[in-house]
Amino acid sequence: MTTLSTPPPGSTNRTSKTAPSDGSSRRGARAPARRRGNTGFVLACLLPALVLFAVFMVVPTMNVFRTSFYTWSGFSPEKRFVGLDNFRHLLDDDQFVRAFQNTVALLVVVTVVTMGMGLFLAAIMTRQRLRGRNLYRFVLYIPNVLSVVVIAAIFSAVYDQNNGLLNGTLRLLSLDGLQQVWLGNQKIVLYSVAFAMVWQSLGYYMVLYMAGMASIPEELYEASALDGASHTRQFFAITLPLIWQSLRTTLTFFVMSAVNLSFVLVRAMTGGGPNGSSEVLLSYMYKQAYTNSSYGYGMAIGVVIFAFSFLVSLLVSRATRREPLQF
């Protein structure tokens, strides 16, 4: 008879432990190798984009910062280091101060009007059963497809003092007293440019907001309607909070793009006139760098534009930060 012996308490049964099989050890060895292979593949894919970004973005930006510390015509090989003198001169430059004020005014007016009207029209197109709303959306989106130079030419014709559509319509309605030199009056030229900027951008952001509103479940509106909520209440309590992240992203993007858009329209429509009343930062930088042969001074203005755009984007991002809502 064979007896089974029980190991005493506290002893370790070493024979019960089994060594890992050869297959599991090979799998464990292959995992780090696979991760290293994936990392190399990802880096190989990113390398061309990183090189292009460095060559066409990082290096030119650093050159702008470096050139802003020199007095240079942009054509001669002679450069003179002046340190921060270019930036000190900006504070005493009345034309720069006026261009900065015009840029801020355009950003505020155009952003508020474009975002407000875009949300309003998107809500109407999405929530109201309008006949032919696809046609309205198409018509409002057309300006975004057109070149900015084409839009500038259109509005230059619209604002023409003698044969323009706007003054012609006022004349037809016997409102001759309201006719203006729309691009020649210092008091209203900036608003004329702002209207062209709104017309160009409105349809694009309206379509973006419509896409966000279309994804909101209809049950939320039905439940709020049963509770007696009006359309206005539904917009501020349901629609706006649920598309807030989209609104926040588009707002930051619009502020950045409006700086460039204002330059193209001002350059094509008014050239900064009359008497600098429609000058913006980018157009003034262009004049200093490429017209007045003050390339170093123009690059100092470019540094200010870079810092201004970054600061505005940061403030917009911080001011619109909130906890995202989900449905």
TATATA-V429144 format. One line per field, one symbol per residue. ss: DSSP state (a for helix, b for strand, c for the rest). A space follows every 10 residues. Layout:
BEGIN
ss = ???
END
This chain:
BEGIN
ss = cccccccccc cccaaacccc caaaaaaaaa aaaaaaaaaa aaaaaaaaaa aaaaaaaaaa aaaaaaaccb bccccccccb bcccaaaaaa accaaaaaaa aaaaaaaaaa aaaaaaaaaa aaaaaaaccc ccaaaaaaaa aaaaaccaaa aaaaaaaacc ccccaaaaaa aacccaaacc ccccccccaa aaaaaaaaaa aaaaaaaaaa aaaacccaaa aaaaaacccc aaaaaaaaaa aacaaaaaaa aaaaaaaaaa aaaaaaaaac cccccccccc aaaaaaaaaa acccaaaaaa aaaaaaaaaa aaaaaaaaac ccccccc
END
